[in-house]
Amino acid sequence: MQSMVRCLMTPQIIGSRKSAAYRRCERYFKDRRIAFQGRDLNQNPLSPTELDRIADACGGYQALLDENSKEYIRRGMAWMEVDPREELLENPLLLRTPIVRTDGGISIDPDDTTLKELLG
């Protein structure tokens, strides 16, 4: 009889460590003593493949584009025709963050209820 072994992914928080939402997710995991991996986009941006996977899971590149970010407003992107994928790869500051990735899925700026669901 074979037994099935499931590899559990360590939860990953992707974003800027300076962000209050990032620190809220970090605190959620620390309070529950759940090991997690933090990833600061300023030091380690997403690869094209990672961005594609996250976009597929979250409803496309447009859903990942933070239209309220300082960078989006500064560049006047609301009035420009842009390719969201290209812009997100060039400038990680345009991403809606934090992004939390687990075995249960991927979520953008999750609240405590969503984090609990992601962890199963």
Wavefront OBJ file of the C-alpha trace (Angstrom):
o trace
v 0.000 0.000 0.000
v 1.397 3.360 -1.049
v 1.057 6.382 1.150
v 0.578 9.820 -0.319
v 2.988 12.462 0.928
v 1.907 16.038 0.361
v 4.578 18.705 0.224
v 3.383 21.765 2.111
v 4.594 25.084 0.849
v 5.857 27.607 3.370
v 3.542 30.638 3.165
v 5.151 33.532 1.361
v 4.448 37.256 1.822
v 5.442 39.350 -1.187
v 5.569 43.127 -0.931
v 7.367 45.989 0.755
v 8.409 45.500 4.370
v 7.620 49.180 4.984
v 3.938 48.638 4.166
v 1.460 48.445 7.058
v -0.483 45.700 5.233
v 2.710 43.639 4.846
v 3.458 43.978 8.566
v -0.166 42.989 9.386
v 0.243 39.726 7.431
v 3.637 39.143 9.036
v 2.121 39.658 12.501
v -0.714 37.206 11.666
v 1.795 34.432 10.948
v 4.054 35.271 13.902
v 1.133 35.355 16.371
v 0.142 31.839 15.283
v 3.738 30.604 15.180
v 3.496 29.748 11.502
v 6.811 29.728 9.664
v 6.679 32.002 6.628
v 8.947 33.469 4.018
v 9.075 37.230 3.482
v 10.031 38.726 0.151
v 10.733 42.425 -0.308
v 10.030 43.419 -3.912
v 12.485 46.314 -3.665
v 15.341 43.836 -3.221
v 14.003 40.798 -5.074
v 11.428 41.548 -7.824
v 9.195 38.875 -9.335
v 10.390 36.913 -12.334
v 8.162 36.922 -15.448
v 7.049 33.338 -14.707
v 6.114 34.162 -11.108
v 4.182 37.235 -12.223
v 2.302 35.146 -14.814
v 1.303 32.529 -12.211
v 0.134 35.169 -9.738
v -1.820 37.008 -12.445
v -3.529 33.748 -13.513
v -4.566 33.046 -9.925
v -5.761 36.599 -9.179
v -7.744 37.540 -12.272
v -5.158 38.957 -14.657
v -2.542 41.656 -14.792
v -5.028 44.504 -14.506
v -6.125 43.130 -11.111
v -2.487 43.279 -9.933
v -1.994 46.896 -11.010
v -2.397 49.252 -8.031
v -4.236 52.251 -9.452
v -4.000 54.027 -6.079
v -0.215 53.771 -5.787
v 1.948 56.873 -5.720
v 3.917 55.591 -8.715
v 0.760 55.044 -10.807
v -0.477 58.565 -10.051
v 2.971 60.168 -10.466
v 3.365 58.689 -13.953
v -0.183 59.648 -14.969
v -0.944 56.094 -16.032
v -4.708 56.538 -15.747
v -4.597 58.390 -19.079
v -2.096 56.145 -20.820
v -2.483 53.005 -22.898
v -0.104 50.565 -21.221
v 0.619 46.858 -21.178
v 0.057 45.968 -17.485
v 2.401 42.945 -17.615
v 5.253 44.974 -19.055
v 4.741 47.804 -16.561
v 4.597 45.407 -13.591
v 7.815 43.689 -14.663
v 9.581 47.031 -15.090
v 8.314 48.609 -11.899
v 7.310 46.377 -8.943
v 6.008 49.473 -7.078
v 2.909 49.269 -9.288
v 1.868 45.890 -7.794
v -1.008 45.674 -5.334
v 0.592 44.257 -2.231
v 1.020 42.322 -0.060
v 0.544 39.149 -2.041
v 0.280 36.024 0.107
v 1.025 32.702 -1.562
v 0.296 29.325 0.077
v -0.740 25.793 -0.914
v -4.326 27.017 -0.559
v -3.915 29.694 -3.213
v -2.848 33.270 -3.755
v -4.471 36.412 -2.396
v -3.806 40.125 -2.725
v -3.922 42.171 0.500
v -5.780 39.478 2.465
v -7.569 40.094 5.740
v -7.407 37.667 8.696
v -10.375 35.630 7.428
v -8.801 35.182 3.997
v -5.455 34.229 5.545
v -7.192 31.581 7.648
v -8.868 30.172 4.503
v -5.567 30.134 2.596
v -3.933 28.125 5.368
v -6.811 25.650 5.430
l 1 2 3 4 5 6 7 8 9 10 11 12 13 14 15 16 17 18 19 20 21 22 23 24 25 26 27 28 29 30 31 32 33 34 35 36 37 38 39 40 41 42 43 44 45 46 47 48 49 50 51 52 53 54 55 56 57 58 59 60 61 62 63 64 65 66 67 68 69 70 71 72 73 74 75 76 77 78 79 80 81 82 83 84 85 86 87 88 89 90 91 92 93 94 95 96 97 98 99 100 101 102 103 104 105 106 107 108 109 110 111 112 113 114 115 116 117 118 119 120
